[in-house]
Amino acid sequence: MCDGYSNNAIAQRLGISVLESLTVTPHNVGPQPVHTPVLVREVVEALAGAAAGAIIDCTVGEGGHTEAILNAAPDCVVIGLDRDPSALATATERLADHGDRVRLVNASYTTLAEQARFLADVPVMGVLLDLGLSSLQLESDDRGFSFQRDAPLDMRFGPDDSLTADDVVNRYTERDLAWVLYQFGEERQSRRVAKAIVQRRLIRGTAHLAEVVQGALGRRGRIHPATRTFQGIRMEVNHEVDAIRTALAEAEQTLHPGGRLVVISYHSIEDRLVKTTLRESRVLKVLTKKPITPSAEEVALNARSRSARMRAAERLDEGNAFK
Ligand SMILES: C[S@@+](CC[C@H](N)C(=O)[O-])C[C@H]1O[C@@H](n2cnc3c(N)ncnc32)[C@H](O)[C@@H]1O
């Protein structure tokens, strides 16, 4: 899904060097599905443009990006956050060899400023947000993120969060449900889908939900008709738009001048929000006029990377901030 826009050319314009020591440990031994981190080289290169310091990986997941950052920049420490304790458990095991250069916390990225105050004893020179969900979460049998397997209607990143997909699907009014599907799923037929769901309640699980949506919309084209409905419900359950907005504002305030903010988005709602926030910021200089996308080679190796869009910005000195 390369849009003809050369990542190397962008890297050159950013003044970014190509790193030689980019390594990610293969950890796909055993029957577990694994998450392949996306745009790893591009992320590491963008962060390497800043001086050594602390990097906050706001979505550490299984630790793929963090591991590459630690290997490429021996002088940095990484503070890794994730709302999902099972993802953090995998990351902890994977990153054990890095000792106290990595500090992992089960917390939302909406608290990144507070985490930095407690855990960063050097200036914060990088913040990374790799939005969306990991392959492990998508393919889990009990998290309910995928329409391709039957699971309870859950979709929470944090197991202690109170709102579940079941609440949204089985308890929201038809009007509120339609709004969620339209606003967060960009489902143009949101009213039709919401009506079908309400008529068929109680919806018992993800397979049932996918069947109801398919019944309402029919099946045309390559994309499953329930894709947008599942995205919308997941974003509502996890308050994702508000969380991203908060994290971007906190990142801007937490970064030391010269520090870099790097965000990978996977759909247009996320990407629009990131693009607009970076563009309107008075203290961030946008480094990527157009988003960086995965190369054809990366997409061939990891189909899930095809929708990724990376944007980067640099924190300005207050004196150089845009007025
Ligand atoms: C695409 S995955 C990140 C994968 C990671 N970069 C890697 O290399 O393994 C996104 C991660 O963000 C986490 N997440 C979602 N919302 C979050 C939030 N509000 N705060 C912290 N982590 C969150 C998810 O649990 C998931 O592990």
Ligand as a Chemical Component Dictionary entry (heavy atoms), coordinates in Angstrom:
data_LIG
# 
_chem_comp.id                   LIG 
_chem_comp.type                 NON-POLYMER 
_chem_comp.pdbx_formal_charge   0 
_chem_comp.three_letter_code    LIG 
# 
loop_
_chem_comp_atom.comp_id 
_chem_comp_atom.atom_id 
_chem_comp_atom.alt_atom_id 
_chem_comp_atom.type_symbol 
_chem_comp_atom.charge 
_chem_comp_atom.model_Cartn_x 
_chem_comp_atom.model_Cartn_y 
_chem_comp_atom.model_Cartn_z 
_chem_comp_atom.pdbx_ordinal 
LIG C1  C1  C 0  -0.908 -1.866 17.941 1  
LIG S1  S1  S 1  -0.709 -2.410 19.579 2  
LIG C2  C2  C 0  0.938  -1.945 19.964 3  
LIG C3  C3  C 0  1.949  -2.945 19.551 4  
LIG C4  C4  C 0  3.350  -2.597 19.979 5  
LIG N1  N1  N 0  3.828  -1.378 19.355 6  
LIG C5  C5  C 0  4.326  -3.731 19.703 7  
LIG O1  O1  O 0  5.338  -3.504 19.028 8  
LIG O2  O2  O -1 4.082  -4.853 20.165 9  
LIG C6  C6  C 0  -1.621 -1.225 20.482 10 
LIG C7  C7  C 0  -1.559 -1.409 21.987 11 
LIG O3  O3  O 0  -2.152 -0.253 22.586 12 
LIG C8  C8  C 0  -2.758 -0.656 23.786 13 
LIG N2  N2  N 0  -3.696 0.395  24.202 14 
LIG C9  C9  C 0  -4.921 0.688  23.719 15 
LIG N3  N3  N 0  -5.439 1.746  24.347 16 
LIG C10 C10 C 0  -4.521 2.144  25.261 17 
LIG C11 C11 C 0  -4.457 3.200  26.213 18 
LIG N4  N4  N 0  -5.466 4.075  26.372 19 
LIG N5  N5  N 0  -3.354 3.311  26.964 20 
LIG C12 C12 C 0  -2.308 2.444  26.831 21 
LIG N6  N6  N 0  -2.320 1.423  25.946 22 
LIG C13 C13 C 0  -3.401 1.275  25.168 23 
LIG C14 C14 C 0  -3.373 -1.977 23.442 24 
LIG O4  O4  O 0  -3.628 -2.734 24.616 25 
LIG C15 C15 C 0  -2.312 -2.609 22.532 26 
LIG O5  O5  O 0  -1.452 -3.444 23.257 27 
# 
loop_
_chem_comp_bond.comp_id 
_chem_comp_bond.atom_id_1 
_chem_comp_bond.atom_id_2 
_chem_comp_bond.value_order 
_chem_comp_bond.pdbx_ordinal 
LIG C1  S1  SING 1  
LIG S1  C2  SING 2  
LIG S1  C6  SING 3  
LIG C2  C3  SING 4  
LIG C3  C4  SING 5  
LIG C4  N1  SING 6  
LIG C4  C5  SING 7  
LIG C5  O1  DOUB 8  
LIG C5  O2  SING 9  
LIG C6  C7  SING 10 
LIG C7  O3  SING 11 
LIG C7  C15 SING 12 
LIG O3  C8  SING 13 
LIG C8  N2  SING 14 
LIG C8  C14 SING 15 
LIG N2  C9  SING 16 
LIG N2  C13 SING 17 
LIG C9  N3  DOUB 18 
LIG N3  C10 SING 19 
LIG C10 C11 SING 20 
LIG C10 C13 DOUB 21 
LIG C11 N4  SING 22 
LIG C11 N5  DOUB 23 
LIG N5  C12 SING 24 
LIG C12 N6  DOUB 25 
LIG N6  C13 SING 26 
LIG C14 O4  SING 27 
LIG C14 C15 SING 28 
LIG C15 O5  SING 29 
# 
